[in-house]
């Protein structure tokens, strides 16, 4: 699983078998050297202590408060494969049926140049453990997706909330997300989009909370 997360981070749009990509990485000494340098540099900049996820989700290899590229997340949740490469994924939500899990990809500060009017959702932190999230603009409360969101407890599904400040970062497009952890439905209002309040199992790290809470008043 970790190998797939790494390989799709390097080659997000390749349709070759995983074994072939891994063999290429093993024989490319220069690339492996550069990756070791990057990993060490980024490891020295870690600011949050990763927290294990509860239940069966620990088997995904994902940790709350760790940062992940979208490609890593899709690989961890078994969505990425040669016939469905993560480089083609453009949605803000993912239903990972194998894990009975909804993954939400939140960009807190959205610009009109990067997001269409229909995707300027109001996503923000209410408190360190409460988060306001809006569904896709076409989702109604009566739709199968809407019912799954609202009846999360009865249906036994999971929600993973991934959040980032902006779409771009110092290395260009595709800034990584911080996994805020597992979240549980509290209440909702409206539809198309549905505004849902979630309670997080892990309090949002202070530095990320300051950004996520500021969006509400900006």
CORCOR-V147804 format. One record per backbone hydrogen bond with DSSP energy under -0.5 kcal/mol. CO is the residue of the C=O (numbers start at 0). NH is the residue of the N-H. E is the energy in kcal/mol with one decimal. If there is no record, write none. Layout:
[[CO,NH,E] [CO,NH,E]]
This chain:
[[0,4,-2.3] [1,5,-2.2] [2,6,-2.9] [3,7,-2.5] [4,8,-0.9] [5,9,-1.6] [6,10,-3.0] [10,13,-1.1] [11,86,-2.6] [16,19,-0.6] [16,20,-1.9] [17,21,-2.6] [18,22,-2.0] [19,23,-2.0] [20,24,-2.1] [21,25,-2.2] [22,26,-1.5] [23,27,-0.9] [24,27,-0.5] [26,28,-1.2] [27,31,-2.2] [28,32,-2.2] [29,33,-2.3] [30,34,-2.5] [31,35,-2.2] [32,36,-2.0] [33,37,-2.4] [34,38,-3.0] [35,39,-2.2] [36,40,-2.2] [37,41,-2.8] [38,42,-2.3] [39,43,-1.7] [41,44,-1.2] [42,45,-1.3] [47,49,-0.6] [50,63,-2.7] [53,56,-1.1] [54,57,-0.9] [55,58,-1.9] [56,59,-1.7] [56,61,-0.5] [57,60,-1.4] [61,52,-0.6] [62,65,-1.6] [63,50,-2.7] [65,178,-2.6] [67,176,-3.3] [68,72,-1.9] [69,73,-2.4] [70,74,-1.9] [71,75,-2.6] [72,76,-2.0] [73,78,-2.7] [73,79,-1.6] [74,77,-1.5] [80,83,-2.2] [83,80,-1.2] [84,87,-1.5] [85,88,-1.6] [91,104,-3.1] [93,95,-0.8] [93,102,-3.1] [94,96,-1.2] [95,98,-1.3] [95,99,-0.6] [95,100,-1.9] [96,99,-0.9] [99,157,-2.6] [100,95,-3.1] [100,102,-0.5] [101,103,-0.5] [101,159,-2.9] [102,93,-2.1] [103,105,-0.7] [103,161,-2.8] [105,107,-0.6] [105,163,-1.8] [107,109,-0.8] [110,113,-1.2] [110,114,-1.8] [115,118,-2.2] [116,119,-1.2] [118,120,-1.9] [120,122,-1.1] [123,131,-3.2] [126,129,-0.6] [127,203,-2.9] [128,199,-2.9] [129,125,-2.2] [129,126,-1.7] [130,132,-0.6] [130,197,-2.8] [131,123,-2.1] [132,195,-3.3] [135,138,-1.9] [138,191,-2.7] [139,142,-0.8] [142,146,-2.9] [143,147,-1.9] [144,148,-2.2] [145,149,-2.6] [146,150,-2.8] [148,151,-1.0] [150,154,-2.8] [151,155,-1.6] [151,156,-1.0] [157,101,-2.9] [158,182,-2.0] [159,103,-2.6] [159,161,-0.6] [160,179,-2.7] [160,180,-0.7] [161,105,-2.9] [162,177,-3.6] [163,107,-2.8] [164,108,-2.9] [166,173,-0.6] [166,174,-2.8] [168,171,-2.2] [171,168,-3.0] [176,67,-2.9] [176,178,-0.5] [177,162,-2.5] [177,179,-0.9] [178,64,-4.4] [180,160,-2.1] [181,200,-2.2] [183,198,-2.7] [186,196,-2.7] [188,194,-2.6] [193,134,-2.3] [193,195,-0.7] [194,188,-1.9] [195,132,-3.0] [195,197,-0.5] [196,185,-2.3] [196,186,-1.1] [197,130,-2.5] [197,199,-0.5] [198,183,-2.1] [204,208,-2.8] [205,209,-2.1] [206,210,-1.0] [207,211,-2.7] [208,212,-2.8] [209,213,-1.2] [210,214,-1.0] [211,124,-1.6] [212,215,-0.9] [212,216,-0.5] [213,216,-0.8] [213,217,-0.8] [214,217,-0.6]]
